[in-house]
Amino acid sequence: MAINKLVIVGIGLIGGSLAAALKKAGACREVIGVARRQVTCDDAVKLGVVDRAYLSIGEVAAELGEGDVVFISVPTLTVEAILKQCQQCLDSAVTITDGASVKGSVLTAAKNAYGELPSQLVLGHPIAGSEKSGVTAANPDLYRDHRIIITPTEETGRDHLQRVTQMWESVDAEVLVMPVAEHDDVLAATSHLPHAIAYSLVDTLAHDAENENIFRYAAGGFRDFTRIASSDPTMWHDIMLANRDSVLKSLDLFTDNLTRMRSAIESGDSEYLLGVFTRAKAARDHFTKMLAKQAYTAPVQDGKTMQENEITYRVSPGGQVNGQIRVPGDKSISHRSIMLGSLAEGVTEVEGFLEGEDALATLQAFRDMGVVIEGPDQGQVRIHGVGLNGLQAPPGPLYVGNSGTSMRLLAGLLAGQSFDTELTGDESLSKRPMNRVANPLREMGAEIETGENGRPPVKIKGGQALKAIDYDMPMASAQVKSCVLLAGMYADGVTKVTEPAPTRDHTERMLNGFGYEVKREGAMAELTSGGSLKASKIEVPADISSATFFMVAAAIAPGSDVTLTHVGINPTRDGVINILRAMGADITLDNQREVGGEPVADIRIRYASLKGIEIPEDQVPLAIDEFPALFVAASCAEGETVLTGAEELRVKESDRIQVMADGLQKLGVKAEPTPDGIVIQGKGSEAGVFGGGEVESHGDHRIAMSFTIAALRGTAEIKINNCANVATSFPTFVDLATGAGITLKVESA
């Protein structure tokens, strides 16, 4: 649906840049300009921005028809006059669109001009600009990688909408669709308010006789902030009046917050000020999700979040791994340190915090509920606890990305709060079951609503009186156990949880460390409501789940010798050590000690011939997250390895039994999935256990990392698709893997 003729009404920066961009892209046959002054017309033609130019749209209207586009780029309050001219002389087949930054006023202008909303009108707003203005500032690359917001109505014609969308996409812009009212509210907060503040600040200082040296000695921060006050005054005059209601709402909110900050400065309220500055820094760092009033977004790379990027690993065959490695902090403990530190009384200091996306999601959620959190800075975090009942209602849904731990544990804590909350996640998390925590919480009196088939989002109604329960878990799950215990702090009475098999006990250990007594007797854990948490100092050990990939890598690659330092060896998490030792792996634990209630050690593992085994079912809950890597070890072992009792693997970030079986089979390994496990025929001492090929991780970070280490015993390159989520649990994996000896290339689409 190529454009035939493009008519630019208002050949300034915005209109001129679109004209120049379309000409450069060859996306329209002819560009015609319309301007108020002849000199502008002459300049536009001379600069090559347009092919010809006129003083009125009426001079060119007769030659326009289907396939032609009129782009109105004039001050907002002038749009109605231009639309009246269009109504008088343009054929209804001509597509009309605009670039005004207030859509409600253009909607009203169109109704005034036409008596109704014409189907040929497509309201739009390019989010791009410059300090410069006029046709001489036209830039053909102005819209590249910038967002264009289109606000169609029910009356907007489909062909016209498609033509405008394709027009913007042809100049490499990203097109978003948004309702008119939402657009004006969002732009009032993110564009119109900052301009109002910048203009007011510069005007204030310019008229302050005592500050005559302000501009002469202004530092970079002042110049950066007030740069936008150099924009076109007429344009911003029109915008403020056209979007009055939304701008006033944003100004009132800002004024109230500024007044509170003034009071805090006057009274020396250090806590309040630190809260404002830490929340603001986090919000700015996570700007995209802030616009959606969500607590967290993934890191951005090349204009996309890591989940939006298509990351592919290409791993060369062969090699060995050697050296001393410190993997990042334990994710489970990092999550819990933020949660309990936020609910404690006093300041909790954390060292070794995992700065991966999952743990950051938890941190940001508590910031969004009013907790002051400093950092993270090289693994150091300071949490200014608000007490068990000090959380505040978040401004919107709490987005926890890919983190099932965040969602399930938070559900327990939030069930006891006085305010309503909603927990949302990314596409992968939105497919995972949440009734396993929702159902016991409902037994406790919580009012919880989930999506279809018990999946996210999870909506929790606040102010419900919770009662203690004695809960026999149908399936071993540390997340479910933790959720119920955390809710138990807010329930009336003694909450007991009995698990069918041992699972990680980080929550119980940390609650005791914060002074909230948890009694443990065999498979049962219990706590009584009415206690409190006292601030503590936490040193997070290295994550044994992350260490597992290097343990297996050294175990399967001849000549390998790796030492993993300061790794947590909690007895509810050491199944991977026990299983590898049963397979014949050469593993020693050195420098064993206890740090903050958690046992740690340096783990040394050297290559040794492995043998297939029947994995004891009592070890399954102790190694549930490590099985994808253990399947790689089993493929390199001599004989058959059988896993049973691991049905939980089917409801992780992916169906890890089926996904690993599919990948292993593609690489030439006999792997037969069963309902609760897998049977793998290992190739033992064969030099080439895995053939080359392409495998799919289905966005599961542990699958991606497991097939990465498999290449050490490969015969050809292994290509692994959809690896972006590795950053959720192990942000330094690629650097550590390549540093240890794995030849890994990362490709981003």
DOBAKOL-876322 format. One line per 4 residues: number of its first residue (from 1); their letters; for each residue z, x, y of C-alpha. Coordinates in steps of 0.1 Angstrom, whole numbers, plus 5000, padded with zeros to 4 digits. Layout:
% DOBAKOL-876322
NUM	A	Z X Y ~ ...;
END
This chain:
% DOBAKOL-876322
1	MAIN	5000 5000 5000 ~ 4988 5026 5025 ~ 4991 5019 5063 ~ 4958 5015 5081;
5	KLVI	4968 5016 5117 ~ 5003 5024 5130 ~ 5012 5013 5165 ~ 5042 5030 5181;
9	VGIG	5057 5010 5209 ~ 5078 5035 5228 ~ 5066 5070 5222 ~ 5099 5089 5225;
13	LIGG	5118 5110 5201 ~ 5122 5083 5174 ~ 5087 5067 5176 ~ 5069 5100 5183;
17	SLAA	5086 5117 5154 ~ 5075 5089 5130 ~ 5040 5091 5143 ~ 5039 5129 5139;
21	ALKK	5054 5127 5104 ~ 5029 5101 5092 ~ 5000 5121 5106 ~ 5013 5152 5089;
25	AGAC	5017 5134 5056 ~ 4983 5117 5059 ~ 5000 5084 5053 ~ 4980 5063 5078;
29	REVI	4944 5062 5090 ~ 4952 5061 5128 ~ 4982 5063 5151 ~ 4981 5043 5184;
33	GVAR	5008 5047 5210 ~ 5021 5022 5236 ~ 5041 5034 5265 ~ 5052 5021 5300;
37	RQVT	5038 5050 5319 ~ 5003 5066 5318 ~ 5017 5101 5319 ~ 5036 5094 5286;
41	CDDA	5003 5081 5271 ~ 4985 5112 5282 ~ 5011 5136 5269 ~ 5013 5119 5235;
45	VKLG	4975 5122 5231 ~ 4974 5157 5244 ~ 5002 5168 5220 ~ 4984 5152 5191;
49	VVDR	5013 5128 5184 ~ 4990 5098 5187 ~ 4952 5094 5185 ~ 4950 5071 5215;
53	AYLS	4975 5053 5237 ~ 4978 5022 5260 ~ 5002 5006 5285 ~ 5004 4973 5267;
57	IGEV	5003 4962 5230 ~ 4980 4934 5242 ~ 4953 4960 5247 ~ 4951 4968 5210;
61	AAEL	4964 4936 5194 ~ 4930 4921 5187 ~ 4920 4949 5163 ~ 4952 4947 5142;
65	GEGD	4955 4928 5109 ~ 4968 4931 5073 ~ 4978 4967 5064 ~ 4986 4976 5100;
69	VVFI	5022 4983 5112 ~ 5038 4980 5146 ~ 5070 5001 5151 ~ 5091 4991 5180;
73	SVPT	5111 5021 5194 ~ 5125 5010 5227 ~ 5160 5006 5241 ~ 5179 4979 5222;
77	LTVE	5180 4954 5251 ~ 5143 4958 5257 ~ 5133 4948 5221 ~ 5133 4910 5229;
81	AILK	5106 4915 5256 ~ 5084 4935 5232 ~ 5088 4908 5204 ~ 5078 4881 5229;
85	QCQQ	5046 4901 5235 ~ 5040 4904 5198 ~ 5045 4867 5193 ~ 5018 4860 5218;
89	CLDS	4992 4884 5206 ~ 4998 4897 5170 ~ 4984 4882 5139 ~ 5010 4871 5113;
93	AVTI	4995 4895 5088 ~ 5006 4926 5109 ~ 5039 4941 5098 ~ 5065 4946 5125;
97	TDGA	5095 4968 5122 ~ 5119 4986 5146 ~ 5143 5015 5150 ~ 5171 4999 5170;
101	SVKG	5206 5010 5159 ~ 5220 4974 5164 ~ 5204 4949 5140 ~ 5223 4918 5150;
105	SVLT	5209 4919 5185 ~ 5174 4924 5172 ~ 5179 4894 5149 ~ 5189 4873 5179;
109	AAKN	5160 4886 5199 ~ 5135 4877 5172 ~ 5148 4842 5170 ~ 5145 4839 5208;
113	AYGE	5110 4852 5208 ~ 5096 4833 5178 ~ 5120 4803 5175 ~ 5127 4815 5140;
117	LPSQ	5127 4847 5120 ~ 5090 4857 5112 ~ 5083 4869 5077 ~ 5064 4898 5091;
121	LVLG	5095 4913 5108 ~ 5114 4940 5088 ~ 5145 4952 5106 ~ 5152 4989 5102;
125	HPIA	5172 5018 5115 ~ 5165 5055 5110 ~ 5197 5075 5109 ~ 5183 5105 5127;
129	GSEK	5183 5119 5162 ~ 5185 5149 5185 ~ 5200 5159 5218 ~ 5164 5161 5231;
133	SGVT	5144 5130 5240 ~ 5109 5120 5251 ~ 5075 5125 5234 ~ 5077 5163 5238;
137	AANP	5107 5163 5214 ~ 5087 5146 5186 ~ 5094 5163 5153 ~ 5074 5156 5122;
141	DLYR	5103 5167 5100 ~ 5130 5147 5118 ~ 5133 5121 5089 ~ 5131 5145 5060;
145	DHRI	5161 5139 5037 ~ 5176 5115 5063 ~ 5186 5079 5055 ~ 5168 5049 5067;
149	IITP	5187 5016 5066 ~ 5166 4985 5062 ~ 5183 4951 5067 ~ 5159 4925 5054;
153	TEET	5168 4888 5056 ~ 5158 4858 5034 ~ 5128 4852 5056 ~ 5114 4888 5052;
157	GRDH	5081 4889 5034 ~ 5080 4909 5002 ~ 5047 4927 5011 ~ 5059 4935 5046;
161	LQRV	5092 4949 5032 ~ 5073 4970 5006 ~ 5050 4984 5033 ~ 5079 4995 5055;
165	TQMW	5098 5010 5026 ~ 5068 5030 5015 ~ 5061 5041 5051 ~ 5096 5057 5053;
169	ESVD	5094 5072 5019 ~ 5061 5088 5027 ~ 5079 5109 5054 ~ 5105 5120 5028;
173	AEVL	5133 5097 5040 ~ 5158 5080 5017 ~ 5156 5042 5022 ~ 5188 5021 5018;
177	VMPV	5192 4983 5020 ~ 5221 4967 5037 ~ 5231 4933 5052 ~ 5228 4931 5090;
181	AEHD	5265 4924 5097 ~ 5276 4953 5074 ~ 5251 4976 5091 ~ 5264 4969 5126;
185	DVLA	5301 4973 5115 ~ 5294 5006 5097 ~ 5274 5020 5126 ~ 5300 5009 5151;
189	ATSH	5326 5030 5133 ~ 5305 5060 5124 ~ 5280 5063 5153 ~ 5288 5041 5182;
193	LPHA	5325 5048 5184 ~ 5321 5086 5183 ~ 5295 5084 5211 ~ 5318 5062 5231;
197	IAYS	5347 5087 5226 ~ 5325 5117 5234 ~ 5311 5102 5266 ~ 5346 5091 5277;
201	LVDT	5361 5126 5270 ~ 5334 5145 5289 ~ 5336 5120 5318 ~ 5374 5122 5319;
205	LAHD	5374 5160 5320 ~ 5345 5162 5344 ~ 5366 5142 5370 ~ 5398 5161 5364;
209	AENE	5402 5186 5393 ~ 5428 5205 5374 ~ 5405 5212 5345 ~ 5376 5228 5364;
213	NIFR	5375 5257 5339 ~ 5373 5234 5308 ~ 5335 5235 5304 ~ 5333 5272 5313;
217	YAAG	5357 5283 5286 ~ 5352 5255 5261 ~ 5352 5267 5225 ~ 5328 5257 5197;
221	GFRD	5348 5227 5186 ~ 5346 5211 5220 ~ 5309 5218 5223 ~ 5302 5204 5188;
225	FTRI	5322 5173 5193 ~ 5308 5165 5228 ~ 5272 5174 5219 ~ 5264 5137 5213;
229	ASSD	5272 5130 5250 ~ 5239 5146 5258 ~ 5220 5117 5243 ~ 5200 5091 5263;
233	PTMW	5225 5072 5285 ~ 5203 5041 5288 ~ 5200 5039 5250 ~ 5238 5041 5245;
237	HDIM	5245 5017 5274 ~ 5223 4991 5255 ~ 5239 4999 5221 ~ 5275 4994 5234;
241	LANR	5266 4960 5249 ~ 5244 4949 5220 ~ 5270 4957 5194 ~ 5300 4947 5215;
245	DSVL	5321 4929 5189 ~ 5318 4956 5162 ~ 5323 4984 5188 ~ 5354 4968 5202;
249	KSLD	5369 4963 5167 ~ 5364 5000 5161 ~ 5377 5010 5195 ~ 5409 4989 5190;
253	LFTD	5415 5005 5156 ~ 5410 5040 5171 ~ 5432 5032 5201 ~ 5461 5020 5178;
257	NLTR	5459 5051 5157 ~ 5457 5073 5188 ~ 5488 5056 5202 ~ 5507 5063 5170;
261	MRSA	5496 5099 5171 ~ 5508 5102 5207 ~ 5542 5088 5196 ~ 5544 5112 5167;
265	IESG	5537 5142 5189 ~ 5562 5130 5215 ~ 5589 5125 5188 ~ 5580 5156 5168;
269	DSEY	5572 5135 5137 ~ 5558 5163 5116 ~ 5553 5142 5084 ~ 5531 5117 5102;
273	LLGV	5510 5143 5119 ~ 5505 5162 5086 ~ 5495 5130 5069 ~ 5469 5122 5095;
277	FTRA	5454 5157 5094 ~ 5453 5161 5056 ~ 5439 5126 5051 ~ 5413 5131 5078;
281	KAAR	5402 5165 5064 ~ 5399 5149 5029 ~ 5380 5119 5043 ~ 5356 5142 5062;
285	DHFT	5351 5164 5031 ~ 5343 5132 5012 ~ 5324 5115 5039 ~ 5299 5095 5018;
289	KMLA	5326 5076 5000 ~ 5347 5072 5032 ~ 5319 5050 5045 ~ 5323 5028 5015;
293	KQAY	5362 5028 5020 ~ 5366 5045 4987 ~ 5391 5073 4980 ~ 5369 5099 4964;
297	TAPV	5335 5113 4960 ~ 5321 5141 4939 ~ 5310 5174 4956 ~ 5276 5172 4972;
301	QDGK	5248 5196 4963 ~ 5213 5194 4979 ~ 5222 5161 4995 ~ 5233 5145 4962;
305	TMQE	5266 5141 4944 ~ 5268 5162 4913 ~ 5265 5131 4892 ~ 5233 5121 4910;
309	NEIT	5218 5155 4904 ~ 5200 5160 4871 ~ 5215 5192 4857 ~ 5200 5209 4827;
313	YRVS	5213 5239 4808 ~ 5189 5263 4791 ~ 5208 5287 4768 ~ 5191 5317 4752;
317	PGGQ	5199 5324 4715 ~ 5223 5351 4702 ~ 5248 5373 4717 ~ 5286 5376 4716;
321	VNGQ	5315 5369 4739 ~ 5342 5394 4750 ~ 5368 5401 4776 ~ 5399 5385 4791;
325	IRVP	5394 5350 4805 ~ 5417 5327 4825 ~ 5403 5292 4823 ~ 5413 5266 4849;
329	GDKS	5446 5247 4849 ~ 5453 5219 4824 ~ 5437 5187 4835 ~ 5463 5164 4819;
333	ISHR	5492 5182 4836 ~ 5473 5184 4869 ~ 5468 5146 4869 ~ 5505 5140 4862;
337	SIML	5518 5165 4887 ~ 5500 5145 4915 ~ 5512 5111 4903 ~ 5549 5120 4897;
341	GSLA	5550 5143 4927 ~ 5538 5115 4949 ~ 5565 5091 4936 ~ 5592 5117 4938;
345	EGVT	5617 5122 4967 ~ 5611 5154 4985 ~ 5583 5180 4985 ~ 5567 5190 4952;
349	EVEG	5549 5223 4950 ~ 5522 5228 4924 ~ 5505 5260 4913 ~ 5475 5263 4891;
353	FLEG	5462 5228 4899 ~ 5428 5221 4884 ~ 5403 5216 4913 ~ 5379 5197 4891;
357	EDAL	5365 5163 4900 ~ 5388 5143 4877 ~ 5420 5157 4890 ~ 5407 5155 4926;
361	ATLQ	5401 5118 4920 ~ 5437 5113 4913 ~ 5448 5134 4943 ~ 5425 5114 4966;
365	AFRD	5437 5081 4953 ~ 5473 5089 4962 ~ 5462 5102 4996 ~ 5445 5068 5001;
369	MGVV	5478 5052 4993 ~ 5496 5070 5021 ~ 5509 5101 5004 ~ 5507 5134 5024;
373	IEGP	5492 5161 5002 ~ 5484 5196 5014 ~ 5457 5214 4996 ~ 5444 5221 4971;
377	DQGQ	5440 5257 4982 ~ 5432 5281 4953 ~ 5452 5259 4930 ~ 5482 5254 4953;
381	VRIH	5492 5219 4963 ~ 5522 5205 4983 ~ 5530 5169 4977 ~ 5553 5150 5002;
385	GVGL	5567 5124 4979 ~ 5573 5089 4991 ~ 5596 5077 4963 ~ 5590 5051 4936;
389	NGLQ	5584 5023 4961 ~ 5568 5042 4990 ~ 5531 5038 4982 ~ 5510 5018 5007;
393	APPG	5480 4995 5001 ~ 5448 5015 5000 ~ 5420 5005 5025 ~ 5397 4995 4996;
397	PLYV	5389 5001 4959 ~ 5403 5033 4944 ~ 5373 5052 4931 ~ 5382 5076 4903;
401	GNSG	5348 5089 4893 ~ 5346 5098 4857 ~ 5383 5101 4851 ~ 5396 5078 4823;
405	TSMR	5430 5094 4826 ~ 5432 5085 4863 ~ 5423 5049 4857 ~ 5445 5043 4827;
409	LLAG	5476 5060 4841 ~ 5472 5046 4875 ~ 5470 5011 4860 ~ 5506 5015 4848;
413	LLAG	5519 5027 4881 ~ 5500 5002 4902 ~ 5512 4973 4880 ~ 5546 4978 4896;
417	QSFD	5535 4979 4932 ~ 5538 4951 4958 ~ 5501 4953 4969 ~ 5469 4944 4952;
421	TELT	5446 4972 4940 ~ 5412 4977 4924 ~ 5402 5007 4903 ~ 5365 5016 4900;
425	GDES	5346 5045 4884 ~ 5312 5059 4879 ~ 5286 5046 4855 ~ 5300 5065 4825;
429	LSKR	5336 5054 4831 ~ 5325 5018 4837 ~ 5314 5016 4800 ~ 5348 5026 4787;
433	PMNR	5374 5002 4773 ~ 5404 4994 4795 ~ 5420 4965 4776 ~ 5439 4991 4756;
437	VANP	5461 4995 4787 ~ 5456 4961 4803 ~ 5469 4942 4772 ~ 5503 4959 4770;
441	LREM	5507 4957 4808 ~ 5500 4919 4806 ~ 5527 4917 4780 ~ 5550 4932 4806;
445	GAEI	5541 4905 4831 ~ 5513 4923 4850 ~ 5484 4902 4863 ~ 5453 4923 4855;
449	ETGE	5416 4914 4856 ~ 5389 4936 4840 ~ 5352 4935 4839 ~ 5330 4923 4810;
453	NGRP	5344 4932 4776 ~ 5375 4947 4791 ~ 5356 4974 4810 ~ 5361 4985 4847;
457	PVKI	5366 4975 4874 ~ 5403 4969 4869 ~ 5419 4945 4894 ~ 5457 4945 4896;
461	KGGQ	5477 4919 4915 ~ 5507 4932 4932 ~ 5542 4917 4935 ~ 5546 4908 4898;
465	ALKA	5580 4911 4882 ~ 5576 4934 4852 ~ 5598 4931 4821 ~ 5604 4959 4796;
469	IDYD	5588 4957 4762 ~ 5590 4974 4728 ~ 5554 4984 4722 ~ 5540 4995 4689;
473	MPMA	5507 5012 4697 ~ 5478 5001 4674 ~ 5461 5034 4680 ~ 5474 5069 4689;
477	SAQV	5466 5075 4726 ~ 5485 5096 4751 ~ 5469 5076 4780 ~ 5481 5043 4767;
481	KSCV	5516 5056 4759 ~ 5518 5072 4794 ~ 5505 5040 4811 ~ 5533 5019 4795;
485	LLAG	5560 5044 4802 ~ 5550 5047 4839 ~ 5550 5009 4842 ~ 5584 5009 4825;
489	MYAD	5599 5026 4856 ~ 5592 4994 4875 ~ 5601 4970 4846 ~ 5635 4953 4841;
493	GVTK	5653 4970 4812 ~ 5644 4996 4785 ~ 5608 5002 4777 ~ 5600 5016 4743;
497	VTEP	5567 5030 4730 ~ 5561 5039 4693 ~ 5529 5057 4684 ~ 5513 5058 4649;
501	APTR	5507 5095 4652 ~ 5519 5122 4677 ~ 5499 5125 4709 ~ 5503 5148 4739;
505	DHTE	5537 5144 4755 ~ 5531 5158 4790 ~ 5542 5126 4807 ~ 5576 5126 4789;
509	RMLN	5582 5163 4796 ~ 5573 5160 4832 ~ 5593 5128 4838 ~ 5623 5147 4824;
513	GFGY	5614 5176 4847 ~ 5615 5153 4877 ~ 5649 5140 4867 ~ 5638 5107 4852;
517	EVKR	5653 5106 4816 ~ 5630 5099 4788 ~ 5646 5097 4753 ~ 5624 5108 4723;
521	EGAM	5632 5101 4687 ~ 5604 5109 4663 ~ 5574 5087 4672 ~ 5593 5067 4698;
525	AELT	5598 5073 4735 ~ 5619 5052 4758 ~ 5630 5050 4794 ~ 5652 5027 4815;
529	SGGS	5641 5013 4848 ~ 5661 5019 4880 ~ 5659 5057 4880 ~ 5643 5080 4906;
533	LKAS	5622 5111 4906 ~ 5633 5143 4924 ~ 5608 5168 4938 ~ 5601 5198 4915;
537	KIEV	5581 5230 4913 ~ 5552 5229 4887 ~ 5532 5257 4874 ~ 5502 5243 4856;
541	PADI	5492 5263 4825 ~ 5456 5270 4816 ~ 5439 5241 4798 ~ 5437 5245 4760;
545	SSAT	5408 5220 4760 ~ 5388 5243 4783 ~ 5400 5274 4764 ~ 5386 5258 4732;
549	FFMV	5350 5265 4740 ~ 5357 5302 4743 ~ 5379 5302 4712 ~ 5351 5287 4691;
553	AAAI	5325 5309 4708 ~ 5344 5340 4697 ~ 5351 5326 4663 ~ 5314 5320 4655;
557	APGS	5297 5350 4671 ~ 5298 5383 4653 ~ 5313 5411 4674 ~ 5332 5388 4697;
561	DVTL	5368 5395 4709 ~ 5383 5373 4736 ~ 5418 5369 4751 ~ 5425 5337 4769;
565	THVG	5455 5341 4792 ~ 5484 5317 4801 ~ 5471 5289 4779 ~ 5493 5258 4773;
569	INPT	5502 5255 4737 ~ 5522 5223 4738 ~ 5528 5213 4701 ~ 5511 5179 4708;
573	RDGV	5480 5198 4719 ~ 5477 5227 4695 ~ 5456 5210 4668 ~ 5426 5231 4677;
577	INIL	5445 5263 4669 ~ 5458 5249 4636 ~ 5424 5237 4626 ~ 5406 5269 4634;
581	RAMG	5432 5289 4615 ~ 5428 5266 4585 ~ 5391 5274 4587 ~ 5399 5312 4586;
585	ADIT	5397 5320 4623 ~ 5414 5353 4635 ~ 5438 5339 4661 ~ 5470 5356 4675;
589	LDNQ	5494 5342 4701 ~ 5509 5368 4723 ~ 5534 5367 4752 ~ 5547 5333 4742;
593	REVG	5570 5318 4769 ~ 5579 5285 4786 ~ 5568 5277 4821 ~ 5581 5245 4838;
597	GEPV	5590 5229 4805 ~ 5556 5237 4789 ~ 5551 5264 4763 ~ 5523 5289 4771;
601	ADIR	5508 5320 4755 ~ 5479 5344 4756 ~ 5455 5336 4728 ~ 5434 5363 4713;
605	IRYA	5405 5353 4690 ~ 5381 5376 4671 ~ 5351 5368 4650 ~ 5358 5361 4614;
609	SLKG	5339 5342 4586 ~ 5348 5305 4587 ~ 5350 5281 4558 ~ 5346 5243 4557;
613	IEIP	5378 5222 4553 ~ 5390 5186 4551 ~ 5406 5183 4585 ~ 5442 5169 4581;
617	EDQV	5445 5135 4597 ~ 5479 5145 4612 ~ 5460 5171 4633 ~ 5434 5147 4647;
621	PLAI	5455 5133 4676 ~ 5465 5169 4684 ~ 5429 5180 4689 ~ 5411 5148 4699;
625	DEFP	5393 5163 4729 ~ 5384 5195 4711 ~ 5363 5181 4683 ~ 5329 5185 4698;
629	ALFV	5334 5222 4699 ~ 5351 5222 4665 ~ 5319 5205 4651 ~ 5300 5236 4663;
633	AASC	5326 5258 4644 ~ 5321 5236 4613 ~ 5283 5241 4615 ~ 5289 5279 4613;
637	AEGE	5314 5277 4585 ~ 5307 5282 4548 ~ 5307 5248 4530 ~ 5315 5212 4539;
641	TVLT	5338 5201 4567 ~ 5351 5165 4567 ~ 5367 5147 4595 ~ 5384 5112 4591;
645	GAEE	5408 5092 4612 ~ 5390 5100 4645 ~ 5376 5066 4655 ~ 5389 5072 4691;
649	LRVK	5361 5097 4695 ~ 5336 5068 4696 ~ 5351 5055 4729 ~ 5353 5087 4749;
653	ESDR	5329 5096 4777 ~ 5303 5091 4751 ~ 5304 5082 4714 ~ 5312 5118 4706;
657	IQVM	5307 5114 4668 ~ 5272 5100 4671 ~ 5261 5121 4700 ~ 5272 5153 4683;
661	ADGL	5257 5143 4650 ~ 5224 5135 4667 ~ 5224 5169 4685 ~ 5234 5189 4654;
665	QKLG	5207 5172 4634 ~ 5180 5181 4660 ~ 5191 5217 4658 ~ 5188 5217 4620;
669	VKAE	5224 5211 4608 ~ 5232 5184 4582 ~ 5257 5162 4600 ~ 5264 5127 4588;
673	PTPD	5285 5104 4610 ~ 5310 5080 4595 ~ 5329 5051 4611 ~ 5359 5073 4618;
677	GIVI	5346 5108 4616 ~ 5318 5131 4604 ~ 5307 5152 4574 ~ 5291 5186 4583;
681	QGKG	5274 5209 4559 ~ 5280 5244 4573 ~ 5255 5272 4571 ~ 5281 5299 4568;
685	SEAG	5269 5335 4571 ~ 5233 5326 4579 ~ 5223 5345 4611 ~ 5205 5315 4625;
689	VFGG	5227 5284 4621 ~ 5210 5264 4649 ~ 5173 5261 4656 ~ 5160 5258 4691;
693	GEVE	5154 5224 4707 ~ 5164 5198 4733 ~ 5196 5179 4729 ~ 5211 5151 4750;
697	SHGD	5247 5152 4763 ~ 5246 5117 4776 ~ 5265 5129 4806 ~ 5295 5140 4785;
701	HRIA	5308 5174 4797 ~ 5324 5184 4764 ~ 5291 5177 4745 ~ 5272 5198 4770;
705	MSFT	5296 5228 4768 ~ 5297 5226 4730 ~ 5260 5229 4726 ~ 5261 5257 4751;
709	IAAL	5283 5279 4728 ~ 5262 5268 4698 ~ 5233 5289 4711 ~ 5253 5321 4702;
713	RGTA	5243 5314 4666 ~ 5208 5300 4675 ~ 5173 5312 4667 ~ 5156 5299 4699;
717	EIKI	5165 5284 4733 ~ 5186 5253 4734 ~ 5180 5229 4762 ~ 5208 5205 4771;
721	NNCA	5202 5175 4794 ~ 5225 5157 4818 ~ 5251 5184 4822 ~ 5263 5174 4857;
725	NVAT	5297 5161 4846 ~ 5308 5196 4833 ~ 5323 5199 4868 ~ 5346 5170 4861;
729	SFPT	5368 5190 4837 ~ 5357 5226 4839 ~ 5342 5235 4873 ~ 5340 5273 4866;
733	FVDL	5325 5270 4831 ~ 5291 5284 4839 ~ 5305 5315 4857 ~ 5330 5322 4829;
737	ATGA	5304 5317 4802 ~ 5278 5340 4817 ~ 5305 5365 4825 ~ 5317 5365 4789;
741	GITL	5282 5371 4775 ~ 5264 5338 4771 ~ 5229 5337 4786 ~ 5228 5304 4804;
745	KVES	5204 5292 4831 ~ 5212 5261 4852 ~ 5184 5239 4865 ~ 5188 5211 4890;
749	A	5162 5184 4895;
END
